[in-house]
Amino acid sequence: MSTQVIPVHQKVPEKIIRHSLNNTIKAIDILHMKLKEKGYHFTKNRQIGNYHFNFYCPKLKIALEIDGYAHEFQEIHNQDAPKKLFISSLGVTVLRFTDYQILVDIDEILRAINNLIQLSTTRSYVV
């Protein structure tokens, strides 16, 4: 009986990393253009505390995150946990999309954003 060692961190070819990075940048630019076309007021590359978001609307407390290839790794996913706790403590809602989703079905992404905006603007609190 032999034991096989499986590396925890597998080296990702530079070609895949570059392709993912290029697609993420393209996806962010496409989403930015579409948000402007729809008249949504999101600022690009916004920092909240020590954390960065691709887009943020302070009035509605909505942040948008575009996840590229790196977010498929458990290590990166685990690093996002403190960010999630901090942001939720501020009452900010975060929508996460992959660059692939944006490139393939931008209309569905815009519907999801619009639905959240509609929910945010129609909320009322009774005391």
C-alpha positions, 0 to 999 in steps of 0.5 A: 500500500503506497501513500500519495501526497496531494499538494494543498496549493496547486500551481496555477499556470500563468496563462490561466491567471492572465486570462482570468484577470483580463476577463475580470477587468473586462467584466468590471468595465462592462458592468460599470458602463451598464450601471451608468446607462441604467442611471444607477449611482455606484462609485467604482473601486470604493473602500469601506474600512479596510476593504475594497469593493468593485462598486458601492452605492452609499445611499442604498448601502449596496456593494457589488463584488466581481469575483474572478478565478482566485475566488474559487480557492478556499484560502481566498474564500476564507479570507473574505469571512472577516470582510463579510462580518464587518460589512454586515455590521454596517448594514451594507448588502453585498451582491457577488457575481463572477466575471463569467456571469457578467460576460455571459448574462449581463441582463440577469445581473442587472435584474438582480441589482434592480430587484435589490434597489427596488427592495432597498427603496421600498423598505419602511420601518414602523416603530 
